[in-house]
Amino acid sequence: MQGNQDEHDSGMITIPGLLNIFYRGRMAIVGLTLLGLVMGIAYGIIVKPLYRATAQVRPGVVSYNPDGYPLREWALDDVVTWFDSGMYWKNVKQNSLFEDAESAPLIRASFVPSLDFRGGGNVVTLTNLAQSPELAWVTLNEAINAFNQQALADSLGSSLYRTVRRGRLTMMQLERDIEQVDAKEDRAALSIAEQRRELTIVELEKEGLELDLKAREAEVVWMREAVTMSRTDVSSARERLIEAEKMLAVAVDHEKSADGTATGVVSNDPVSEVLKQSATREQAGRVGQLLLTVNGLSAFVSRSTVRADSLEAQIIANELEVQRIRLMQDVSLTKKRADIEQKISDLEIVLNKDLPHERTVLKSELEIERVKVDVISPLERVGSVSVTSNPVRPRKQRAATILTILAFFGSLFVVLVWEYLRNNRAAIMASRK
């Protein structure tokens, strides 16, 4: 009866039976599980840690279209192939960190193409695993630099080289234009100083005209006084001339009457005759003096009148000159001063607004060209190279967990196999015979 029950138990597998089997093989299960845990821990200790460096790049700008939009010529597949084939090793191995390296470090390059694919429109992701963060960072950085160096070396006749050369020439021209603006500022400052000197000269001319005006006015005053004195002298001389003419007329009449009397009366007395002749001569002398006086007064009146008339003509001329000087002050010099001040204002606008604006525009254009030249590159970095702060391999906890779990289930399988072999040893041995 007991034998039949054992055979029935051996033919059927039940949960209590499995638990009994596992219980009997508990030492093996525990031992193998601990062995898996120890192997996981040993794996984490023995295997060197690896750090992951990640960088994103895309084909760089090699030229610009007429509208200023960047153009990218490198195909994404070419970039990926270049990194996957390890073509960077020639340049990277020159770094001292790779002196002992026998082969190129592995860099994985990948990108996700889009349906609206355009050359250079997508981003290529580069990854590298290294035993130190520094080595991982250097590997990607040197590999990217190696791509750029080789691309530039092979592209001297390409649009990239022409674009860089054209941009640098444009920058040089803009720098010369900025220097020319500085020269324009200096010239504008000199012109302003020259106009200010011209303004000073106008002020001096105005002062000169003021002095001339005062001299003319003083001369007019003197001439008016001279004319007044001349007119007064002429009036006095004319009065004396009239009196002298009257006296001359009386003397002439008296002389005529005396001559008539002397002619009609003949005296035999010699003394009387002498006296009469003496009186006649004296009378004639007085008449001659009166005549000279009349002639002198007439000449004086004429000269004084002419002098007064000349002075009045000069007064009129001086008054006209004074009016001309005042008109020159009011119109000519004022206009000249206004023109000079207008030129100074225009030059100050040029110096303070136009030229600074021109310099700002040129500097903006120079900065735009500098940015364009700086952007020119066979391979453009998208961000910077990032490195994990903690090792990504090995993952010690995950490795220990996985090996422990595998060891546990493996121990269960071993116990079941061992139980099967133990229970069916006779049959197995018989089948061998």
Secondary structure by P-SEA (a helix, b strand, c coil): caaaaaaaaaacccaaaaaaaaaaaaaaaaaaaaaaaaaaaaaaaabbbbbbbbbbbccccccccccbbbbbcccaaaaaaaaaaccccccccccccccccccccbbbbbbbbccccccccbbbbbbbbcccaaaaaaaaaaaaaaaaaaaaaaccccaaaaaaaaaaaaaaaaaaaaaaaaaaaaaaaaaaaaaaaaaaaaaaaaaaaaaaaaaaaaaaaaaaaaaaaaaaaaaaaaaaaaaaaaaaaaaaaaaaaaaaaaaacccccaaaaaaaaaaaaaaaaaaaaaaaaaaaaaaaaaaaaaaaaaaaaaaaaaaaaaaaaaaaaacaaaaaaaaaaaaaaaaaaaaccaaaaaaaaaaaaaaaaaaaaaacccccccccbbbbccccccaaaaaaaaaaaaaaaaaaaaaaaaaaaaaaaaaaaaaac
